[in-house]
Structure formats: C-alpha cells, structure tokens
Amino acid sequence: MSSKQKGKLFVISGPSGAGKGTICKKIIDETDVKLSVSMTTRAPRPGEVDGINYFFTDKEAFMKEIREDGFIEYAEVYGNYYGTPKAEVFEMLDKGIDIILEIDIQGALKVKETMERGVFIFILPPSMHELRKRITGRGSETEEVINMRLSQTLNELSYIDRYDYCVVNGELDEAVNRVKAIITAEHSKVTEDIKTLIENYEEEKV
C-alpha cells in the first residue's frame, strides 16, 4: 500500500484587479504546483498554445464533453464556452500533483459542489481605493466599466464565507507567501491519506 499523498486542488478566486492571476503565476513559477488548463471554444489569441494556455476545441466537441460529464465545471461567457476538464485534473491529483484552478466565483461555487476536498482561497484587495487604482491603471476601462466592476466586487464579497481562506494582496510577495503557507498547511491536515500512512506503520511493525 502506497503512502504517497494525493495532490490537492486549490481553487483561487477574487474580484477583477485583486491580483489573483499574478499570485497564481508566481506560485506556479516558484513551486511544484501546476495550473489547471481549461478547455474553450474560443479561437486562440496570438501567442497562445494549445494545451498550455487552453485546450482549444469547437462547440460540438465541447457539448459532447458536457453530455459525458467531462467537466468539473463549465460556463458560457460572451458566446464562448469555458470548462475545467475532469480527467486531466483527476489524473494529476492521483499522481500527487497539486493543482491551482484560477476561476471566477460562480465557477468556484460549482466546483465546491463536486469536489469534496478542494481548498478554496479568496484573494482580496487591500481596499476599494486601491482596487479602483489598479483597474484604472490598466488604461483599458471606461469610468462606467470601472464603477460596474467595483459594484460587482461588493457583491462578490458576500460569498467569502463559502471559502476556506482569504488572503489580502497588499504587498505581492507577502500574499504569495501566505498562499504558499496555506498549501503547506493543507498537506499537514489529518486526512484519509494520513490515515493510510498510519496503516503502513502498522504493517511495517508486523
């Protein structure tokens, strides 16, 4: 009987501008955690690589995956479909690889319904003033869109009690270290994997 722990699925969400994408990238670059690759029906953008950025497919193939229960979650966004393939995630978890799923809050709540052992982390901006500053700094949003995003943020905060952890992203390296600490702590929890390890101790004693 193997004592190897299964990987854990870390679901990371937060409002637009909170910096969750940057945090996830640093976690991927600095640790052995892997990013879950989503499947989409939209066309690749310049520089995007199939199987790296997304699994690109057509609507017919995507609908077939839905019928065969092939997604942990999926959604339609502006006429294109996006989903988290179940087989790839489960395969990596079974190999002991930790997975990060960076996803919006509605998608995260769907994952929570299907993944009993997912770890849910909410990334917060240090303040609404800072969030406005970050969104404005992109230079690509109108004042109307910025105000809409800020209102949406206040609505999204009402779901924070559905998450296991929250991390305030005021200083990037500190926020990254907090997420790393969560990952480390989750592997020290008493779970079925740990109980299996104890059973191995009993077998070795005989």
ROSEKOL-965616 format. One record per residue: residue in three letters; x negated, y negated, z of N, C-alpha, C in turn. Coordinates in pm, 1 decimal, padded with zeros to 6 digits, always signed. Atoms other than C-alpha are relative to their C-alpha. Example, Ala and Ser with C-alpha at 12.3 -4.5 7.8 and 13.67 -1.06 7.14 Angstrom:
<bases>
 semar   n.east  n.north     n.up  ca.east ca.north    ca.up   c.east  c.north     c.up
   Ala -00089.0 +00119.0 +00000.0 -01230.0 +00450.0 +00780.0 -00090.0 -00120.0 +00000.0
   Ser +00082.0 +00119.0 -00006.0 -01367.0 +00106.0 +00714.0 +00077.0 -00109.0 +00073.0
</bases>
This chain:
<bases>
 semar   n.east  n.north     n.up  ca.east ca.north    ca.up   c.east  c.north     c.up
   Met -00084.5 +00119.2 +00000.0 +00000.0 +00000.0 +00000.0 -00088.3 -00124.7 +00000.0
   Ser +00083.3 +00118.5 +00011.5 -00147.7 -00337.3 -00106.4 +00036.8 -00104.3 +00103.9
   Ser -00024.1 +00106.8 -00096.2 -00189.8 -00617.0 +00146.8 -00000.6 -00136.5 -00066.9
   Lys +00005.4 +00126.3 +00073.5 -00207.9 -00881.0 -00124.7 +00133.1 -00072.7 +00009.2
   Gln -00122.0 +00078.9 -00006.6 +00043.3 -01157.7 -00067.2 +00046.3 -00037.5 -00139.9
   Lys -00054.7 +00053.7 +00123.7 +00275.7 -01258.9 -00346.8 -00023.4 -00150.9 -00001.7
   Gly +00010.6 +00144.5 +00010.7 +00243.2 -01610.3 -00479.3 +00127.2 -00066.6 +00049.1
   Lys -00115.1 +00077.1 -00045.5 +00476.6 -01882.9 -00364.7 +00036.5 -00104.9 -00104.3
   Leu -00050.1 +00100.2 +00093.5 +00693.6 -02114.5 -00571.0 +00021.3 -00130.8 +00075.8
   Phe -00012.4 +00131.4 -00061.6 +00653.9 -02481.5 -00472.5 +00074.9 -00091.4 -00096.3
   Val -00085.3 +00085.1 +00083.4 +00933.9 -02696.8 -00612.5 -00017.5 -00144.6 +00046.0
   Ile +00031.2 +00138.1 -00034.9 +00835.2 -03063.9 -00621.4 +00090.6 -00095.7 -00077.0
   Ser -00092.0 +00097.8 +00058.5 +01089.6 -03339.7 -00683.2 -00024.6 -00136.0 +00061.4
   Gly +00007.0 +00135.1 -00054.0 +01123.2 -03709.5 -00625.1 +00048.1 -00097.6 -00104.2
   Pro -00050.0 +00099.8 +00095.0 +01253.0 -04028.4 -00782.8 -00105.3 -00039.3 -00102.0
   Ser +00089.9 +00050.5 +00102.7 +01103.1 -04167.2 -01101.1 -00083.8 -00112.2 +00057.8
   Gly +00089.8 +00102.0 -00053.2 +00796.6 -04371.8 -01006.0 -00061.7 +00036.1 +00133.5
   Ala +00055.3 -00040.2 -00130.5 +00725.3 -04183.9 -00682.6 -00140.5 +00058.2 -00013.5
   Gly +00134.9 -00051.4 +00024.1 +00413.9 -04031.3 -00841.3 -00012.0 +00150.2 +00008.9
   Lys +00005.6 -00145.6 -00014.8 +00509.8 -03664.1 -00829.0 -00081.7 +00066.0 -00110.7
   Gly +00076.8 -00057.1 +00110.2 +00357.5 -03596.7 -01171.9 -00149.2 -00010.8 +00022.6
   Thr +00142.2 +00020.9 -00028.4 +00022.1 -03741.5 -01069.8 -00046.7 +00092.6 +00111.6
   Ile +00034.4 -00090.6 -00110.3 +00023.4 -03544.9 -00744.3 -00012.0 +00143.0 -00051.4
   Cys +00003.2 -00137.2 +00052.2 +00105.0 -03221.3 -00927.5 -00124.6 +00023.5 -00084.9
   Lys +00118.8 -00014.7 +00085.6 -00173.8 -03280.4 -01180.5 -00126.0 +00018.0 +00084.0
   Lys +00119.2 -00011.9 -00084.8 -00432.2 -03329.2 -00904.2 -00002.4 +00134.2 +00073.2
   Ile -00007.4 -00131.5 -00066.0 -00310.2 -03016.3 -00721.9 -00044.9 +00109.7 -00097.1
   Ile +00036.4 -00099.5 +00102.4 -00342.3 -02815.0 -01045.4 -00149.7 -00004.8 -00028.5
   Asp +00141.9 +00017.7 +00033.6 -00689.3 -02959.7 -01117.4 -00092.1 +00044.8 +00113.1
   Glu +00089.2 -00019.0 -00115.4 -00824.8 -02910.2 -00763.5 +00021.8 +00131.6 +00074.4
   Thr -00028.5 -00125.7 -00069.3 -00673.7 -02575.2 -00658.0 +00026.6 +00110.5 -00101.8
   Asp -00033.3 -00112.6 +00088.0 -00580.4 -02234.2 -00797.7 +00149.1 +00006.1 -00032.8
   Val -00143.6 +00002.2 +00027.4 -00211.5 -02328.4 -00811.5 +00022.8 -00029.4 -00147.8
   Lys -00031.4 +00018.3 +00141.9 -00059.0 -02309.9 -01160.2 +00132.2 -00074.2 -00015.6
   Leu -00123.0 +00072.0 +00029.9 +00210.6 -02526.0 -01317.2 +00092.0 +00088.6 -00083.4
   Ser -00098.4 -00073.9 +00079.2 +00526.6 -02355.8 -01438.8 +00023.2 -00072.3 -00132.5
   Val -00021.2 +00057.8 +00132.9 +00566.8 -02411.8 -01813.0 +00146.4 +00018.9 -00038.7
   Ser -00141.7 -00005.2 +00036.1 +00921.9 -02497.8 -01915.7 +00016.9 +00033.2 -00148.2
   Met -00036.7 -00022.6 +00140.1 +01096.1 -02395.6 -02237.0 +00091.8 -00114.0 -00043.2
   Thr -00084.3 +00108.7 +00048.6 +01257.5 -02665.2 -02452.3 +00033.5 +00017.0 -00147.7
   Thr -00041.3 -00002.6 +00140.5 +01445.1 -02706.2 -02777.6 -00044.0 -00126.3 -00073.4
   Arg +00044.3 +00120.9 +00070.4 +01298.0 -03050.0 -02849.4 -00128.7 +00028.3 -00077.3
   Ala +00120.0 -00015.9 +00083.0 +01023.3 -03088.9 -03107.7 -00124.1 -00041.4 +00078.4
   Pro +00124.1 +00040.5 -00067.9 +00661.0 -03108.0 -02987.6 -00036.8 -00144.1 -00033.9
   Arg +00052.7 +00133.2 +00024.0 +00519.1 -03457.2 -02947.2 -00146.5 +00012.0 -00039.7
   Pro +00141.9 -00006.8 +00040.8 +00175.3 -03541.3 -03088.7 -00090.6 +00037.9 +00117.1
   Gly +00094.4 -00043.8 -00103.0 -00092.6 -03359.0 -02890.7 +00051.3 +00110.7 +00089.9
   Glu -00054.8 -00106.2 -00085.2 +00144.6 -03115.9 -02718.2 -00026.9 +00136.7 -00062.7
   Val +00036.4 -00134.4 +00046.1 +00052.3 -02747.2 -02739.4 +00102.3 +00100.9 +00051.7
   Asp -00096.6 -00103.0 -00038.5 +00299.1 -02458.1 -02738.4 -00062.3 +00095.1 +00101.8
   Gly +00049.3 -00087.9 -00104.7 +00258.6 -02251.3 -02421.7 -00082.7 -00071.1 +00105.2
   Ile +00076.0 +00079.9 -00096.3 +00060.7 -02526.6 -02247.1 +00090.0 -00109.4 +00058.3
   Asn -00089.9 +00106.5 -00045.4 +00291.8 -02827.7 -02230.7 +00142.8 +00052.6 +00017.8
   Tyr -00131.8 -00064.0 -00002.3 +00613.1 -02636.7 -02309.4 -00006.1 +00126.0 -00084.7
   Phe -00028.7 -00104.2 +00098.7 +00734.3 -02320.2 -02474.4 +00104.4 -00060.6 -00093.1
   Phe -00091.7 +00063.9 +00094.0 +00890.9 -02474.2 -02784.8 +00079.7 +00107.3 -00074.6
   Thr -00085.9 -00097.7 +00065.2 +01187.9 -02290.1 -02932.9 +00118.2 -00072.3 -00063.1
   Asp -00119.9 +00063.0 +00057.9 +01511.7 -02351.4 -03121.3 +00121.5 +00028.4 +00087.9
   Lys -00118.9 -00009.5 -00084.0 +01862.5 -02379.3 -02980.1 +00054.9 +00142.3 +00003.4
   Glu -00053.0 -00136.2 +00006.0 +01965.7 -02031.0 -03097.2 -00075.2 +00092.9 +00096.4
   Ala +00081.1 -00083.9 -00089.8 +01676.6 -01863.5 -02911.9 +00022.5 -00039.4 +00145.8
   Phe -00023.1 +00046.7 -00137.1 +01739.6 -02079.7 -02604.6 +00133.6 +00053.8 +00051.6
   Met -00132.2 -00050.8 -00040.1 +02108.3 -01981.4 -02597.3 -00004.9 +00150.7 +00028.7
   Lys +00015.8 -00143.3 -00023.3 +02004.2 -01616.3 -02622.5 -00060.1 +00024.6 +00138.2
   Glu +00060.4 -00012.5 -00133.0 +01784.4 -01660.6 -02312.5 +00103.2 -00027.2 +00110.0
   Ile -00104.9 +00029.5 -00098.0 +02079.7 -01814.7 -02127.3 +00091.3 +00120.5 +00017.4
   Arg -00091.2 -00115.6 -00006.0 +02305.6 -01521.0 -02216.3 -00064.6 +00117.9 +00071.1
   Glu +00071.1 -00113.1 -00060.9 +02038.3 -01277.0 -02097.1 -00053.3 -00034.2 +00139.4
   Asp +00038.9 +00042.4 -00134.8 +01993.2 -01464.0 -01766.1 -00151.4 -00015.0 +00010.4
   Gly +00145.3 +00010.1 +00007.3 +01638.9 -01554.8 -01863.4 -00060.3 -00122.1 +00067.2
   Phe +00050.9 +00121.5 -00061.6 +01612.3 -01884.3 -01676.2 +00029.1 -00003.4 +00149.2
   Ile -00026.9 +00030.0 -00140.7 +01573.3 -01973.6 -01310.0 +00098.7 -00115.4 +00008.0
   Glu -00092.9 +00112.4 +00013.7 +01746.5 -02298.7 -01404.6 -00018.3 -00056.7 -00140.7
   Tyr +00010.8 +00068.1 +00128.8 +01821.1 -02493.8 -01721.1 +00097.3 -00116.7 -00002.0
   Ala -00086.4 +00116.5 +00010.5 +01980.6 -02820.7 -01824.5 -00010.6 -00058.1 -00140.6
   Glu +00002.1 +00073.7 +00126.2 +02071.9 -03025.9 -02130.3 -00027.9 -00146.4 +00031.3
   Val +00037.7 +00139.0 -00022.5 +01905.9 -03367.8 -02142.4 -00009.4 -00070.3 -00134.9
   Tyr -00001.8 +00076.8 +00123.9 +01987.4 -03611.6 -02422.4 -00000.7 +00088.6 -00124.8
   Gly -00017.5 -00084.4 +00117.2 +02086.2 -03334.7 -02660.0 -00100.5 +00112.4 -00014.5
   Asn +00098.1 -00109.0 +00002.1 +01785.7 -03109.9 -02590.7 +00011.7 +00082.6 +00127.4
   Tyr -00006.8 -00090.4 -00115.4 +01770.7 -02809.0 -02358.4 -00138.9 +00021.4 +00059.4
   Tyr +00122.2 -00028.3 -00073.8 +01506.4 -02751.2 -02092.6 +00030.7 +00108.3 +00102.5
   Gly -00023.4 -00106.0 -00097.1 +01470.7 -02440.2 -01877.6 -00130.1 +00056.8 +00054.8
   Thr +00114.9 -00065.0 -00063.8 +01235.6 -02257.0 -01642.3 +00010.1 +00150.4 -00022.4
   Pro -00009.1 -00143.5 +00030.1 +01169.3 -01906.6 -01781.3 -00025.9 +00085.5 +00123.5
   Lys +00006.8 -00084.0 -00119.6 +01226.1 -01644.8 -01514.3 -00116.9 +00099.0 -00007.4
   Ala +00098.9 -00108.5 +00011.8 +00992.8 -01372.7 -01648.5 -00141.3 -00048.7 +00028.5
   Glu +00137.0 +00051.4 -00017.6 +00677.6 -01588.9 -01661.3 -00027.7 -00036.1 +00145.5
   Val +00017.5 +00040.6 -00139.6 +00731.3 -01729.2 -01311.2 -00014.2 +00122.6 +00089.1
   Phe +00003.6 -00119.4 -00084.9 +00804.0 -01389.8 -01152.7 -00128.3 +00079.7 -00021.2
   Glu +00123.2 -00074.7 +00029.7 +00504.5 -01231.2 -01328.7 -00118.7 -00060.0 +00074.8
   Met +00111.1 +00064.8 -00068.7 +00263.8 -01489.6 -01187.3 +00012.1 +00012.8 +00151.6
   Leu -00020.2 -00015.7 -00143.9 +00417.2 -01474.6 -00839.9 -00038.1 +00140.3 +00045.4
   Asp +00033.5 -00138.8 -00034.4 +00381.1 -01094.5 -00839.7 -00151.0 +00023.3 -00000.2
   Lys +00145.8 -00011.7 +00004.8 +00011.3 -01138.1 -00922.1 -00067.7 -00075.7 +00114.6
   Gly +00056.7 +00075.0 -00111.5 -00031.4 -01355.1 -00612.0 -00035.7 -00143.1 -00033.7
   Ile +00030.4 +00136.1 +00043.8 -00049.1 -01682.6 -00804.4 +00108.9 -00095.5 +00049.2
   Asp -00094.4 +00103.5 -00040.5 +00112.4 -01990.0 -00651.4 +00040.1 -00083.1 -00121.6
   Ile -00053.4 +00074.8 +00112.4 +00334.0 -02186.5 -00889.5 +00060.1 -00130.9 +00048.6
   Ile -00069.0 +00126.6 -00023.0 +00435.0 -02552.1 -00889.9 +00103.3 -00019.2 -00110.1
   Leu -00106.1 +00034.8 +00093.7 +00764.3 -02639.2 -01052.8 +00036.5 -00145.4 +00025.9
   Glu -00032.6 +00143.0 -00011.4 +00791.3 -03015.9 -01105.9 +00130.5 -00023.4 -00073.7
   Ile -00133.6 -00001.5 +00057.6 +01158.7 -03076.7 -01162.7 +00087.9 -00104.8 +00066.5
   Asp -00088.5 +00098.6 -00060.2 +01440.7 -03322.7 -01106.5 +00085.1 +00063.9 +00110.0
   Ile -00068.5 -00046.4 -00120.7 +01662.5 -03295.7 -00801.4 +00113.6 +00096.0 -00032.4
   Gln -00109.4 -00090.6 +00035.0 +01961.4 -03137.8 -00974.0 -00053.8 +00138.6 -00037.3
   Gly +00061.6 -00127.5 +00034.3 +01734.4 -02869.0 -01119.0 -00051.3 +00071.7 +00122.5
   Ala +00052.8 -00059.5 -00123.4 +01572.6 -02814.4 -00780.0 +00110.4 +00066.9 +00079.9
   Leu -00111.5 -00058.0 -00075.2 +01911.2 -02752.4 -00619.4 +00048.6 +00129.2 -00064.7
   Lys -00035.0 -00125.1 +00068.3 +01985.3 -02490.7 -00886.2 -00101.0 +00109.2 +00034.1
   Val +00103.6 -00096.9 -00036.1 +01652.0 -02321.8 -00811.9 +00023.6 +00050.6 +00141.5
   Lys -00022.7 -00036.4 -00139.9 +01738.7 -02324.3 -00441.8 +00107.4 +00107.4 +00012.4
   Glu -00107.4 -00100.2 -00002.8 +02047.9 -02115.4 -00518.7 -00049.9 +00138.5 -00039.9
   Thr +00044.0 -00128.4 +00056.0 +01846.7 -01843.8 -00694.2 -00132.2 +00050.6 +00057.5
   Met +00131.6 -00038.9 -00050.9 +01501.9 -01845.0 -00528.6 -00000.6 -00011.7 +00151.4
   Glu -00008.9 +00001.2 -00145.9 +01528.5 -01747.9 -00162.5 -00127.2 -00053.0 +00065.0
   Arg +00127.3 +00031.5 -00065.3 +01160.1 -01805.0 -00091.9 -00072.4 -00117.2 -00064.0
   Gly +00060.5 +00120.3 +00052.8 +01099.6 -02126.1 -00281.8 -00029.1 -00098.7 +00112.2
   Val +00036.4 +00103.9 -00097.2 +00929.8 -02410.2 -00090.0 +00026.1 -00133.9 -00067.6
   Phe -00048.2 +00120.7 +00065.9 +01089.7 -02746.2 -00163.2 -00060.8 -00124.6 +00064.4
   Ile +00073.0 +00117.5 -00047.0 +00886.6 -03068.6 -00135.1 +00052.8 -00123.4 -00072.4
   Phe -00053.4 +00124.4 +00055.5 +01030.6 -03417.2 -00185.5 -00107.4 -00107.8 +00011.3
   Ile +00100.0 +00106.9 +00001.3 +00789.3 -03696.3 -00287.8 +00071.4 -00135.1 +00008.8
   Leu -00061.4 +00130.1 -00023.2 +00883.1 -04041.3 -00156.9 -00097.8 -00113.4 -00031.2
   Pro +00084.5 +00119.8 +00007.9 +00750.2 -04386.4 -00249.7 -00010.2 -00062.6 +00138.5
   Pro +00012.6 +00060.4 -00132.8 +00626.0 -04591.3 +00047.9 +00109.5 -00101.0 +00030.3
   Ser -00107.2 +00097.3 -00018.4 +00902.2 -04848.0 -00008.0 +00070.1 -00021.8 -00133.8
   Met -00070.6 +00032.6 +00123.6 +01163.0 -04959.8 -00260.8 -00074.0 -00111.6 -00074.0
   His +00078.3 +00107.1 +00063.4 +00949.9 -05270.4 -00323.1 -00114.5 +00058.7 -00082.5
   Glu +00110.5 -00063.7 +00071.0 +00652.3 -05050.8 -00419.2 +00050.6 +00079.8 -00119.6
   Leu -00056.1 -00076.9 +00110.6 +00875.0 -04829.4 -00633.3 +00033.5 -00092.7 -00117.1
   Arg -00030.8 +00097.1 +00105.8 +01001.0 -05133.9 -00825.8 -00129.4 -00045.3 -00069.4
   Lys +00128.3 +00044.2 +00054.0 +00640.0 -05248.5 -00869.7 -00058.2 +00104.3 -00095.0
   Arg +00055.9 -00106.9 +00083.5 +00535.0 -04908.9 -01009.1 +00077.4 +00013.7 -00130.7
   Ile -00081.9 -00015.1 +00121.3 +00827.2 -04884.9 -01252.8 -00021.4 -00119.9 -00091.7
   Thr +00022.5 +00121.6 +00078.4 +00778.1 -05246.6 -01363.7 -00137.0 +00003.8 -00067.3
   Gly +00136.2 -00006.0 +00051.6 +00406.2 -05179.6 -01411.5 -00014.6 +00085.0 -00124.9
   Arg +00006.3 -00081.9 +00122.1 +00482.1 -04925.9 -01683.5 +00017.1 -00086.4 -00124.3
   Gly -00019.4 +00092.4 +00111.0 +00591.7 -05216.0 -01902.7 +00092.8 +00050.5 -00108.1
   Ser -00085.2 -00059.8 +00103.4 +00839.6 -04996.4 -02087.7 +00148.2 -00002.6 +00037.5
   Glu -00137.8 -00001.7 -00047.8 +01158.5 -05056.1 -01887.5 +00056.7 -00141.9 +00007.9
   Thr -00066.7 +00128.2 -00014.4 +01407.7 -05342.3 -01904.4 +00042.3 -00018.6 +00145.9
   Glu -00044.6 +00027.2 -00136.1 +01527.8 -05510.4 -01584.5 +00125.4 +00080.8 +00033.0
   Glu -00123.0 -00077.9 -00021.4 +01862.0 -05335.4 -01629.4 -00032.2 +00146.0 +00031.4
   Val +00038.8 -00140.2 -00021.7 +01697.7 -04992.9 -01651.7 -00069.7 +00015.0 +00134.9
   Ile +00069.7 -00004.8 -00129.1 +01475.2 -05069.7 -01352.1 +00100.7 +00001.1 +00114.3
   Asn -00101.9 +00005.0 -00105.1 +01776.8 -05162.7 -01138.6 +00080.2 +00129.4 +00006.0
   Met -00072.8 -00126.2 +00004.2 +01954.8 -04848.0 -01254.4 -00081.3 +00111.3 +00067.5
   Arg +00086.9 -00102.3 -00059.7 +01655.9 -04632.7 -01154.6 -00007.8 -00017.0 +00151.4
   Leu +00005.6 +00023.3 -00143.9 +01637.8 -04795.5 -00811.8 +00130.0 +00044.1 +00067.4
   Ser -00129.3 -00045.4 -00054.0 +02009.6 -04731.6 -00755.2 +00005.7 +00151.7 +00001.5
   Gln +00002.6 -00146.0 +00008.1 +01960.1 -04373.0 -00867.8 -00086.6 +00058.3 +00111.1
   Thr +00088.0 -00045.7 -00107.5 +01676.0 -04337.2 -00617.3 +00074.7 +00008.2 +00132.4
   Leu -00075.8 +00000.6 -00125.6 +01903.7 -04432.5 -00328.4 +00097.6 +00117.1 +00004.9
   Asn -00090.1 -00115.6 +00005.5 +02149.6 -04165.3 -00443.6 -00078.4 +00129.6 +00020.3
   Glu +00080.9 -00121.3 -00010.7 +01871.8 -03905.2 -00475.1 -00046.9 +00024.8 +00143.2
   Leu +00045.9 -00014.9 -00137.6 +01756.3 -03972.9 -00119.6 +00102.5 +00071.9 +00087.3
   Ser -00103.9 -00066.8 -00079.4 +02087.7 -03833.8 +00005.4 -00016.1 +00151.7 -00001.4
   Tyr +00020.8 -00144.0 +00009.8 +01966.8 -03486.6 -00097.4 -00124.8 +00046.6 +00074.7
   Ile +00130.2 -00034.4 -00056.4 +01642.9 -03496.4 +00100.3 +00009.9 +00107.7 +00107.7
   Asp -00013.6 -00102.2 -00104.3 +01782.6 -03277.5 +00378.7 +00012.3 +00140.6 -00056.5
   Arg -00000.4 -00132.1 +00063.7 +01802.7 -02992.2 +00127.1 -00142.2 +00051.0 -00023.9
   Tyr +00141.1 -00034.3 +00022.7 +01421.9 -02990.8 +00109.0 -00066.0 +00044.1 +00129.8
   Asp +00073.8 -00047.8 -00117.6 +01170.4 -02827.6 +00342.7 -00097.6 -00104.1 +00053.0
   Tyr +00100.7 +00098.4 -00037.6 +00915.4 -03110.0 +00341.9 +00022.4 -00128.3 -00078.9
   Cys +00008.4 +00123.3 +00078.6 +00881.2 -03472.9 +00241.3 -00139.6 -00057.7 +00019.1
   Val +00133.4 +00059.6 -00001.4 +00555.1 -03647.4 +00154.2 +00011.4 -00140.9 -00056.7
   Val -00000.9 +00138.4 +00046.4 +00523.7 -04025.7 +00128.0 -00127.1 -00025.3 -00080.8
   Asn +00114.7 +00024.6 +00087.5 +00299.5 -04117.7 -00164.0 -00034.7 -00148.8 +00001.0
   Gly +00048.9 +00137.1 -00006.9 +00149.4 -04444.6 -00047.3 -00141.7 -00006.8 -00052.5
   Glu +00139.7 -00011.3 +00044.2 -00215.1 -04350.0 -00095.7 -00015.0 +00139.5 -00061.6
   Leu -00008.1 -00123.5 +00077.7 -00259.1 -04082.5 -00362.5 -00075.8 +00116.4 +00063.1
   Asp +00079.4 -00110.6 -00052.8 -00541.0 -03875.1 -00210.9 +00058.9 +00054.8 +00129.7
   Glu -00063.1 -00045.4 -00124.2 -00365.6 -03863.7 +00125.8 +00123.8 +00083.6 -00030.1
   Ala -00120.2 -00074.9 +00037.2 -00041.8 -03749.1 -00039.3 -00037.4 +00137.4 -00056.0
   Val +00046.7 -00127.3 +00057.0 -00230.2 -03480.2 -00235.8 -00046.0 +00093.1 +00112.2
   Asn +00048.2 -00082.7 -00111.2 -00398.1 -03357.1 +00083.8 +00116.1 +00053.0 +00084.0
   Arg -00117.2 -00047.4 -00075.2 -00060.2 -03334.9 +00257.3 +00068.5 +00115.8 -00073.1
   Val -00059.4 -00109.4 +00077.3 +00079.1 -03120.8 -00024.7 -00088.4 +00124.7 +00008.7
   Lys +00091.7 -00112.8 -00015.4 -00232.8 -02901.3 -00008.3 +00017.6 +00065.3 +00136.8
   Ala -00017.7 -00053.3 -00135.5 -00178.9 -02864.8 +00367.8 +00128.9 +00080.7 +00010.2
   Ile -00126.3 -00075.0 +00002.1 +00180.5 -02754.0 +00306.6 -00020.9 +00136.2 -00065.0
   Ile +00026.5 -00126.3 +00070.2 +00060.4 -02491.1 +00060.2 -00075.6 +00096.5 +00090.3
   Thr +00077.6 -00083.2 -00091.6 -00195.3 -02362.5 +00311.3 +00086.7 +00053.1 +00113.5
   Ala -00084.6 -00039.9 -00112.9 +00055.8 -02357.8 +00597.0 +00102.1 +00105.0 -00040.4
   Glu -00102.3 -00095.8 +00044.6 +00315.2 -02170.7 +00392.1 -00057.0 +00140.5 -00010.8
   His +00061.1 -00132.5 +00009.9 +00067.9 -01886.1 +00342.3 -00034.1 +00059.2 +00136.9
   Ser +00022.3 -00051.9 -00135.6 +00029.6 -01852.9 +00719.0 +00130.6 +00031.0 +00072.2
   Lys -00129.0 -00031.8 -00061.1 +00400.9 -01809.7 +00783.3 +00015.9 +00151.0 +00015.8
   Val -00030.9 -00142.0 -00019.0 +00522.3 -01477.3 +00918.9 +00111.1 +00036.9 -00097.1
   Thr -00094.2 -00040.8 +00103.4 +00693.6 -01324.7 +00614.6 -00009.7 +00150.5 -00018.6
   Glu +00005.5 -00143.3 +00030.0 +00756.9 -00979.9 +00471.7 -00139.3 +00041.3 -00045.6
   Asp +00136.8 -00030.9 +00043.6 +00409.3 -00997.5 +00313.2 -00091.3 +00024.1 +00120.3
   Ile +00081.1 -00015.9 -00120.2 +00252.3 -01040.8 +00657.0 +00037.3 +00130.2 +00071.1
   Lys -00043.2 -00124.3 -00063.3 +00461.4 -00755.4 +00793.6 -00059.5 +00122.0 -00071.7
   Thr +00063.4 -00107.0 +00076.3 +00325.5 -00537.1 +00513.6 -00146.3 +00014.8 +00040.0
   Leu +00139.0 -00002.9 -00043.8 -00027.2 -00632.5 +00619.7 -00012.5 +00070.5 +00135.1
   Ile +00001.0 -00064.8 -00131.3 +00053.0 -00524.0 +00977.6 +00020.1 +00150.6 -00015.4
   Glu -00021.6 -00142.9 +00025.2 +00181.1 -00191.5 +00843.3 -00129.3 +00065.4 -00047.4
   Asn +00128.3 -00053.3 +00045.8 -00154.8 -00146.4 +00670.8 -00095.0 +00022.4 +00116.8
   Tyr +00082.9 -00018.5 -00119.8 -00328.8 -00196.0 +01003.7 +00037.5 +00129.6 +00070.0
   Glu -00047.0 -00121.6 -00066.9 -00114.1 +00081.9 +01149.9 -00046.8 +00123.3 -00074.6
   Glu +00042.7 -00114.6 +00079.5 -00200.0 +00312.9 +00860.7 -00150.1 +00024.7 +00015.6
   Glu +00144.7 -00012.9 -00011.3 -00573.1 +00243.8 +00895.7 -00040.3 +00057.7 +00135.3
   Lys +00031.9 -00046.3 -00135.0 -00559.5 +00328.9 +01266.0 +00005.8 +00151.2 +00008.5
   Val -00020.3 -00147.0 -00007.1 -00445.5 +00684.5 +01196.2 -00120.8 +00071.8 -00057.5
</bases>
